Amino acid sequence: MASILKDLWNRFAGGSGAGEQAEPAAEAVEYKGFRIRPEPYSSKGGYQTAGIIEKDYEAGTKEHRFVRAETHPSKDDAVSFSVTKAKQIIDEQGDRLFR
């Protein structure tokens, strides 16, 4: 369990494991005034649903990072589902997401 948490932390903190090559970031998507940056990552032979939801305010940009349990066989599938999941989060929580 500790190694899984450490791996997640390293991925979100920008670190990578030995021998891993950074993959190009997916294109950001604008949705209802929010910016969705899908960031799935390689995990156990698939790609994990993950991303960042951002919104610009007068005081600066706020962001919410999310990781979900779903894995996908391809990065493209994971990117697509990460955007879908982010839209669902935005629809359910809106600006409350940043409280």
C-alpha positions in Angstrom: 0.0 0.0 0.0 2.8 2.4 0.9 4.4 1.9 -2.5 1.2 2.7 -4.3 0.8 6.0 -2.4 4.4 6.9 -3.0 4.0 6.2 -6.7 0.9 8.5 -6.8 2.7 11.2 -4.9 5.7 11.1 -7.2 3.5 11.3 -10.3 1.6 14.3 -9.0 4.8 16.0 -7.7 6.3 15.6 -11.1 8.8 12.8 -10.4 9.2 9.7 -12.4 10.6 6.3 -11.7 14.0 5.2 -13.0 13.9 4.5 -16.7 10.5 6.1 -17.3 10.2 8.5 -20.2 7.8 11.4 -19.8 4.9 11.2 -22.2 3.5 14.4 -23.9 0.7 16.1 -22.0 -2.8 15.8 -23.4 -4.5 18.9 -24.8 -6.4 21.0 -22.2 -10.2 21.3 -22.7 -12.3 24.3 -21.7 -15.7 23.5 -20.1 -18.1 25.9 -18.5 -15.3 28.4 -17.5 -13.0 25.6 -16.2 -9.9 24.2 -17.8 -9.5 20.4 -17.8 -6.0 19.0 -18.2 -6.3 15.2 -18.5 -3.2 13.5 -17.0 -3.6 9.8 -17.1 -0.5 7.8 -16.2 0.8 4.3 -16.9 -0.3 1.8 -14.2 -0.2 -2.0 -14.1 -0.3 -2.4 -17.9 -2.9 0.2 -18.5 -3.6 3.9 -17.9 -5.2 5.4 -14.8 -7.9 8.0 -15.0 -6.5 11.2 -13.6 -6.4 14.9 -14.3 -6.5 18.5 -13.1 -9.4 20.9 -13.1 -8.4 24.6 -13.1 -10.3 27.9 -13.0 -8.9 31.4 -13.1 -10.0 33.9 -10.4 -9.0 37.4 -9.6 -6.8 36.1 -6.8 -5.2 33.6 -9.2 -5.7 30.1 -10.6 -7.1 27.4 -8.4 -6.7 23.7 -9.2 -8.2 20.4 -8.1 -6.4 17.2 -8.9 -8.3 13.9 -9.2 -7.5 10.2 -9.6 -10.1 7.6 -10.1 -9.9 3.8 -9.9 -10.7 3.2 -13.6 -7.9 2.0 -15.8 -7.9 1.8 -19.6 -6.0 -0.2 -22.2 -4.8 2.9 -24.1 -3.7 6.4 -23.2 -6.2 7.9 -25.6 -9.1 6.0 -23.9 -7.8 7.2 -20.5 -7.6 10.8 -21.7 -11.1 10.7 -23.1 -12.5 9.2 -19.9 -10.6 11.7 -17.7 -12.2 14.6 -19.6 -15.6 12.9 -19.2 -15.0 12.4 -15.5 -13.8 16.0 -15.0 -17.0 17.3 -16.7 -19.1 15.2 -14.3 -17.1 16.6 -11.3 -17.7 20.2 -12.6 -21.4 19.6 -13.2 -21.8 18.1 -9.7 -19.6 20.6 -7.7 -19.0 23.7 -9.7 -17.0 26.3 -7.8 -17.5 24.4 -4.6 -14.7 22.1 -5.9 -12.1 24.6 -4.6 -13.4 25.1 -1.1 
